[in-house]
Amino acid sequence: LEKLVKWNGEQHADITPGEFTQLTGRAGRRGIDVEGHAVVLWQRGMNPEHLAGLAGTRTYPLRSSFKPSYNMAVNLVEQFGRHRSRELLETSFAQFQADKSVVGISRQVQR
């Protein structure tokens, strides 16, 4: 990241932890990869504690909004075949979250 400030329509303001998460969201797949890496360009007057706070604060859970449709499934099968299409859908973040949710519910039922 080049800057930790943005123009909000009235003035330059520090980005929020949520905005930092959005900007660095591709630095690893959250919930899947153990770690991801983001690079912030050092600037004079930058406060390392502030940066650590941005990177360490999670103000909201990340949830997938991916909802496959019938048309998407047909197009995937047409382009990649049934086997590869299934693999693609099974490796989506939405499927990861669904699988994780099922494991959590299963543990609760077993108690």
N, C-alpha and C positions, 0 to 999 in steps of 0.2 A: 504494500500500500504506500502510496506516495504521501498522502496527508491523512491526518486523523480529524480533520475539520471538513465541514461542508457548508454550502450556501443553503440556508433554509427559506429563502425568499425575502428575508429581511436583513440578515446578517450572517457572518460566518460563525458557526457553532460547532463545538466538539461533537463527534459522532457518539451515539449511545452504544451500550453493550450489545443491544439487539442488532443495530446497524453493523457493528463490527462482526458479529456472528454471520450476518447475511453476506458481507463482503468476503469473508474468509471461509464460507461454507463449503467450498470445493477443495479445501485443504484437508483431504481425507473425507471419508464417508462417515458422518456422525453416527455413532451407534454400531458401526461395523468395523471400521479401522480403529486400532488402538490409539493411533496418533496421526496428526496431520501437521503440515508446516505452512506458516504464512510469514512473509517478510515485510517488515515495516521500515521504510526509509528513515534513517535518523535525521532529525532536524534540531537545530540549536534551540535550547529551552524545553526540549521534550522531557517529560517527567516519566521515568521508568515505572514508578509505582502506578501512575495513571494508566499506562499501557498494560501493565499486569492486571489491573482491575478490569479493563475492557476485555482482555483475553480470558479472564477467569470467571466472569459473571455470566450466568445463564438466566435471563429474565423470563424465558418462556420455553416450553418444550417444543422440539422440532417434530412436526408431523407431516407426513406425506399427503399431498392432495391428489395423488395419482389415482385415477379411477378408470380402468380399462373399459372400453365400450365394445359393443358387438362389431362395429365398423373397424375399430383398431385391431381386434383379434383377427378379423377376416383379412385385413391388409397385411398383418404380420405373417399369417400363415401363407398368404400368396407370395410374399417377398422372401421369407426365410424357411418355410416349411413348418410342419407341426412340431417337430422335436426342438428345433432352435427357437421357435416362438415361445414354447413352454419354458425353455431355459431362460430366455430374456425376461419373461414375466416373473419367474421365480426368483430372479436376482435383483428385482426392483427394491427400492427402499420401503415401499408400501408393503411388499410381501415380507420383508425382514421384520417390520413392525408388527404385522399380523401374526407371524410365527412367534415372536417374542411375547405377544399378548396371550397367545394360546398356552405357552409354557407357564406363564404367570398364573393363569386361571387354573391350569392343571395342578399346580403346586398348592393353590388354595383349596381345591377340592380334596386333595390327598390328606390335608391336615384335618 
